[in-house]
């Protein structure tokens, strides 16, 4: 069977790293002085492991809300005798000056700091500690690092902790003492977002050996200084740098350039016109070029061949066939060509293996891939275009699309525009059309990034997109691995004061689905989060508005599900005025059948708890339940549930019936009449996980009507849904209990007649094993088996220590090639 999209498992290294980070005190660390985390003395970690630990730690901090950051984590790497760091990537405001100072004795080769706006000029001093080893340095978006914090000078005492250490760095005094003097090994430098006050030329002058330079969003008063690297520079990024004839003339002198990026954010603000002459100069002078990005610029009309010529033939990447005149002079196709937000991306023949643009899915995905890390504004627009492709057309590169959107959402957790467009795109990329191609692992990644967005943004659009996308998943199965977290987020959406009706409706629907068909301990945990009270608050608000809508109905349905076999939640319902709200809803909305069914189903759960039944035993409640026996709402469901509530109350005996009105016998008579009026072949809008609450009503003589209701319920379920409920009846010992009903003198004739009925189930031959697995010798008797090959059945039976003679009938049949199996359960009188 072919692997599904994204089904590649994590490496053992990754799994071990995550485990260690989640269990530092149990693996490589101990609690030291003043509860400070310290590395065990007998541990030495090589650079491959240290790099993985730090980089994975940063990823967990930003993408996993269940991960607890360690205050002194970076101190673990303070001693180079036990740890070695060589390639470190840190991002966002989480990184502080003290974190870099903790590793200042290390000898990193690569240090990437991205959007670390909490760093001040103290960290520039730390950088000088790495000057002899650094080969690659990124300070992209770290605009505050060139400013002193609180007016402290650069040469502050190493052990001094600024009083405002926990506050983000703010621009105050520009740091003028820092220089790249001594960074002789530095080859790759990214200064994207360098503040305008910093003189880029003076700062860069000491770096003689650069081969890669990124000056995105940097204002350059002059350009001549770039020629100092004309024989060395292989990569130059000037994104959002104002282009001029002078700058282009300087750039084309850098004859060894292999990658050139002179792109702009959008054509709407571009002041430079990319002419045929400029493109020709770039192609002719930069003969080693393999990657070029001119996105976001206005293009001259004479750059492309006439449409009727260029549209001929199949699309080609051969330079000689290029639809763009200047690129016809290329010796070979470019590896990468950025044409995003330009007219050139729409031509037929583009001489490049990978092109960014908006013409088709491939160009859009290339744009997301190329621009996500450092250009969220472009990635946002490209993801929006992917959204349209998935919504209107069909996404042919599903795995790549999902992985790119997930990566963008992880990388820019704090960028609202990315979160809005990304969550919207995921809604269409995870719907039914694509679902069969997606692995469990990939879908879990989608859920994680959606929950990250919901946690970070309480804004309506993000919340709605994420909730709608979660509806594409099988609930609760696919959300169980984040069960507590998703419930907490949904309950937060439903807090009082949140007025958006559409989000409320989706959130209540999800809450209802999440508490349906899960283990009791999960329901109890959600109940303790305030689930019951939150639902009742919603109901009360709807009552005040005199509105019975989907939110109201879903809220009662959710309460029905969460109280199923969970006494604690039933108690919460009673404690939070649940019964008063039940009566108010019944009075306010007398014709809402779905609402009545949900409310009575919930009260059936409450009535199953013996300790809580006295709270239901009041004249008011009993009269209401008794009157609902006559209801024809939703078929028999309301009447059935009302009778169920009363059956459990009657089971406690006449001695607890302390009220004068209504009389116990009168209510029991109404119950008999109601049961007699029901169609036993009715199809049910109900789902039982266990028959235990019903079965406990069978072997007793205190309340024959309760016994009759239970027998009717079992008969209806196993005859209408035999394949589902026959095994459950057998598994929970219902057969023996029905036999006891026949033995009791107190059992009514109608009840005995029903207990003698045959229960029939049909299955395919290969499904016989699950049946046999729940059988024991004590209730194998009473089975009629018709099977083609008796010997096969005998083998199956004998495995379970049963012999064929235990069956009443064993009839071999042959119907050609078709194997048939008919298992009929009959009660032996």
ABEGO torsion letter per residue (X at the ends): XBBBBGABBBBAAAAAAAAAAAAAAAAABBBBBGGBBBBBAABBBBAAAAAAAAAAAAAAAAABAABBBBAAAAAAAABAAABBBABBBBBEAABBAAAAAAAAABBBABBBBBGBAABBAAAAAAAAAAAAABABBBABGBAAAABBBGGBBAABBAABBBAAAABBBBBBBBBAABBABGBAABABBBABGBBAABBAAAAAAABAABABBBABGBBBABAAAAAAAAAABABBBABGBBBBAAAAAAAAABAABABBBABBABAAABABBBBAAAAAAAAAABAABABBBABGBBBBAAABBBAAAAABEBBBABAAABABAAAAABABBBABBBABGBAAAABABBBBABBBEAABAAAAAAAAAAAAAABAAAAAAAAAAAAAAAAABBBABAAAAAAAAAAAAAABAABAAAAAAAAAAAAAAABAAAAAABBAAAAAAAAAAAAAAAAABABAAAAAAAAAAAAABBOAAAAAAAAAAAAAAAAAAABBGBABAAAAAAAAAAAAAAABGBBAAAAAAAAAAGAAAAAAAAAAAAAAAGBBBAAAAAAAAAAAAAABGBAAAAAAAAAAGAAAAAAAAAAABAABAAAAAAAAAAAAAAAABAAAAAAABBAAAAAAAAAAAABABGEAAAAAAAAAAAAAAAAAEAAABABAOBBAAAAAAAAAAAAAABBAABBBBBBBABAAAAAAAABBAABAAAAAAAAAAAAAAAAABAAAAAAAAAAAGAAAAAAAAAABAABBAAAAAAAABBBBBBBBAAAAAAAAAABBAAAABGBBBBBABAAAAAAAAAAAGBBAAABABBBBBBBEABBBBBBBBBBBX
